[in-house]
Structure formats: C-alpha cells, structure tokens
C-alpha cells in the first residue's frame, strides 16, 4: 500500500491581504503561511498524512529553502528521491474571494539525471507532468509493470500526449479543457481516446464529471463550503489528487465514486485553511467535512 509521486517542488509563501502595494507603498498582510508546494508534491504530502507510505521524486536544492523542504518531508514521513537543482523554486500565493493569484520563480535546470526506481514495488504512480523526461519514463515503466498511473492534468504540457498514452486515471482541470478547446464532456472523450480508463474533469464549485471504462458519464457535486469559511483555495486540487489515491490504495476494489467522494471532502477541508500544510486533512477532518458540508451544490 505505497505510492510514488513525481513532480516539481516549491516553497509556497501565502499572504492573506486585501490590498497589494505598488510603487513605494507598503501594506501589512492579515496573515501568512510558509509551506511546501507543487502539484504532485502537495498530493504526496496529503497521501502520507492519510496513512499511505509515500515516496517523492522531486527537485531539491542545497540552499536554505531546500533544507526547509527536506525538514518538512521528514516531518510528514515523505521519503524523497532528489533531483538536484541550484536554487529552490518559490511561489508567492495571494488568495482572495475564493480565487488565488500566484507569482512563481522556478529552477528547472537539472544538475543530474532523475533516479530510475523499481516501480514494481508500488501500487500507484502519480504524475503532474513536471520533470518532462521523468514523467514519461515513469508512466511507461508503471504501465509495463501493471502499476496504476494517475495524472494531474492541471494544464497541457509538452509531454501530455505521451504521458496520457500510459495513464490509467487522468483528472484534469477546466484550464486543461480550455487549452485544448474542448468542453468538459468532449475532454472526457479526448482522454478516453488515448486509453485513459478513468477520465475526469474538475469544475470548481460545479463539482466534477467523470467516466470509467463503460463510458457512462457521472457527476459529483461539490460540497457547499460557505463563502465566509473559504480562506485559501490554492492547493485544493492537489489535496484532491492525494486523497483519491489514498482512498484507492486502501480499497482498490471500491467504485471511483467512493474515492472521488472522499477526495472532495478532503478539498473542502483544505479551502478553510491558509497554506498547504495547514490544509492537509486527517481522516477525522474528512469525516467532519462530510458531516458539516454534506449539502451539495
């Protein structure tokens, strides 16, 4: 019952403010959080917090931000297989009114090749498309080994087509649909045509749609979290991915409706907290979210 996650790591600096300074102005934020960041990275931390043995192949630097990241990974029992870069990537996240603006500085100049791990020891491999070469390699290797391949399709990347050909579960965002100029139902067909067994599109407050091997399109509404409780939506999708994988790994024979229902409650918990670390759910948090926000949109 273990999983491998492959992606790009960040340190996220999340600032809660109503006003952004310009020129020589100065403003004081209401609150802030410093945490790990990155799509597959946050999914990995989520999965580990929910009790799954988790390995993470990600970018790591030797600077003090990189050391901070490694301390976070150790705290959450995430085993890291590093791919060296010179500088840690950094995100400034500015949540406001249910949205979030992000400013990133990323180092994707790799100083060494990625590690080639034996994927046969895993039950699932989750990719976000970052580390272009590693994502393709692990998608193919996992498919050949009969290991479930999950893809976070937040957007279209240069390797998306090749990765999709070796993907079992693809959960993509509305932004992905817009980039390929297809509606959500059309995107499901696009994914299925590439061999994806479980194809899904998340649509924010409208919930999600998905289809499995029988082609039947299903819909799951979003849990209704009152606006006054929504603090930071950043990372909610990543938590969703980590949670459905945790649910799947504990009960692979359960319907995907069960795994996605579990994951939407995890996301409902995340949006009530500032930063990724504070928003990582426990089993009890998921139970509470289901009970409190059970009325769906």
N, C-alpha and C positions, 0 to 999 in steps of 0.2 A: 504494500500500500504506500508507494512512494512516487514522486513525480520530479521531472526535470523541467526547469524553466530557462529559456534562452532569450536575453534581451539586453537593453542598454540601461545602465544605472545613472541616476541623478541624485543630487541632494536638492530637495524642494524647500524653498523659503516661502511660506504662505503668510501674506499680510492682509489683515482684515481692516479695510479703510473705506470711507465714503468719498474721500477726495484724493486725487492724485496730484502731487505738486508738479509745477512746471517752472522753467526758468530758475530763478533763485529762491523760489518759495520753499517753505518747509511745512510738513504736516506730521501729526502724530497718529500712528495706527491704533486702532482699538485693541487689537490682539495680534499675535503671530505664532507660527509653529515652524519648527525645523524638523524635517523627516527625510526618509528615503523616498525616492521617486523613480518613475519609469513604468511602462505598461506591464511587461512581464514580471518586472521586479516587484511591484506592488501586489500583483496576483500571487507571486511566490510567498511573500510575507503573509498574505491572507490565508493561503493554504496551510502554511506552517502553524499559524495561530489557531487554526481549526483542527489541528492534530495530525496533519499529514507530514510524513518525513519528506523534506523538500530540499532539492539541490538547485543551485542557480549558477548558470554560466553567464557571466556579465562583465562589463568593462570596469576595471579598477585602476586607480592611480595611487601613487605613493605619497601624494600631498595630504595635508591635514583633513581635507574633506573626504578623501578616500579612506583614511583611517577611521573617520567618523562613521562612514558607511559600514566598514567591516565590524565595528563595535555594535552597530545596530543589528547586523546579520547574526552575530554571535548571541546577542540578547534574545533573538527570536528563533534560535536554533536552525537558521538557514545556512546550509553548507555551500560555500562559494567556491566556484572554479573560475579564477580570474583571467581576464584577457587584458593585458596591460595597455594603458594609455598614459599620456603625460600629465593630463590635468583632469580633475573630476568635472563632470558635466553638472550644470547648475540651472535650476528653474526658479523664477520668481512667479508665484501664483497669486492672483488678485481676485478672490471670489466676491461676487456682489449680485444680489437679487436673483439667485438661482443659476447664475452663469459664472464663468471664470475666464479671466484673461491670463495668458501665460507668456512670459518672456524667457527664452532659453539660450544658454550658451553651451554648445556641445563639442566634445572632442571625440571624433570617431576615426582618428588616425591611429590604427592599431600598431603597437610596437612588436607584437608577436602573433603567430597564428593561434586560432582557437584550439582548445583541447578537444580531442576526439574520444569521448567517453563511450563505454559499452552501454548502449541503450537497452539491451535485453533485460537489465536489472530493474527497469522502470515499468510502471503501469500506465503512465501517460507522459507525454512531452508537450509543453505549451510554448508557443512562439508568438512574438509580436511583429516579426519581420525585420527588426533591427539586427545588426550583425548579419548583413546580407548573405555572406558565404556560409556562416554557421547555421542560419535558419534553413537554408536549402539542404545542407548536409544532414541536419538532424531530422528534418521532415522525411527525407528519403530513407535514412537509416532506421527511423522508428517504423515507417510503413513496412519496410522489409522484415523487421523483427516482430511485426504484429502488435506493436505498441500504439495505443491511441494517440493521435496527433490532434492537438487543439490549436486554433489560430485566433488571435485577437486582431480583427480587421478594422482598426481604427481609421485607416486610410489606405490608399493604394500605394504600394512601394514597387521598386524596380523588380523585386523578386516575387511579387504576389502571385503571378500566374503559375510560376514553377512550384511554389510552396503549396498552392491550392491543389495541385495535381496529386499531392501526397498528404492531404488533410482529411481527417475524419469529421471533426467538429469545427465549423467556422462560424464565429459570432462577430458580425460586422456592425459598424455604426452607420447612422444616417449619412455622415460625411463620406463614407465609402460609396454609398449609393449615388450621391451627387457627383462624385468624381467619375464614375463610370456611366453617368447619365441614364440611370435606370430607376424605376420606382422600387419600393421595398419588395413587393411580390415578384417583380422582374429580377431583382437581385437574388432572390431565393433560387430561381431557375438558373441564373448565371452560375451560382455556386454549385448547384446540383449537376449541371452540365460538365463541371470539372471534376466530378467524382466525389464531392463532399457528401457524407452520409447524413449529417445533421447540420442544416444550414439555417442561420438565424440572423435577424436584423433587429437591433435595439433602437427604439424610437423615443427615448427620454420619458417624458410624462405620459406618453401614449402606450407605454409598455413595450412589448416585443412580439414579433411573429416568427415562426419557425416551421420547418418541415423536416420530416425524417425520411427513411428510405421508401415509405409508401407514398410520398409526395403530398400527403394531406397537410394543408396549411393550418396551423394552430395559432391562437392568440393568447397572450398572458398580459393582463392589465398591470400597470404599475401600482404599487402600494401608495396610498394617499398620505404623504407626509405634509402636514400643514406648512404653509409658507413661512410662518414665524419660527418653525423649527429647522428650516433648511439653512445651514450655515456655509457649507462648502461642498459643492458637487464634484470638485476635482478628485479624481481617483475612484469615483463610484463605479465606473465601468470596469476598472482594473480589479476592484474588490469583487465585482460580479463574476469575472472570469475565475478568479481564485476560488470563490465559493462554489461555483457549479462543479469545478474539478474536485474539490474536497468531497462534495456530495456524491459525485460519480465514483470516486475511488473507494468510498465506504460501501457503496451499494451499486455496483456496475449493472446489475440486472433491473434496477428501478427505471421507470419511464423518465425521459428527459424533461417532461413536465414537472416531475418531482425535483429534479436538480435545478431547473430554472426558477421554480418557486422558492426554493431555499436561497438561491443567489439573489433574487430580488429583495428578500428580507435583509440580506447582508448589506446590499446597496442602500436600503432605506436607513439602516443604522449609520452607514458611513456619512451620508449627507448632513447628519446632525452634528458633525464634529469637524474641527478645524485641523487640517493636515491629515496625511495618510496614516501616520502611526496612531493618532488618537481615534481614527475611524476604523481600525481593524476590529472586526466583530468576534466575540466569543459565541459559543453555542447558546448561552443564555441570552445574549444580545439579540440573536436571531429569533429566538422564541418570543422575546418582548416585542420586537418589531412586528412580528406576525400578529400578535395579540392586539397591539396598540393601533396598527395601521391596516388591519385586515380588510377594511372597506376599500375596494379597488376603484381606480378612476374609471 
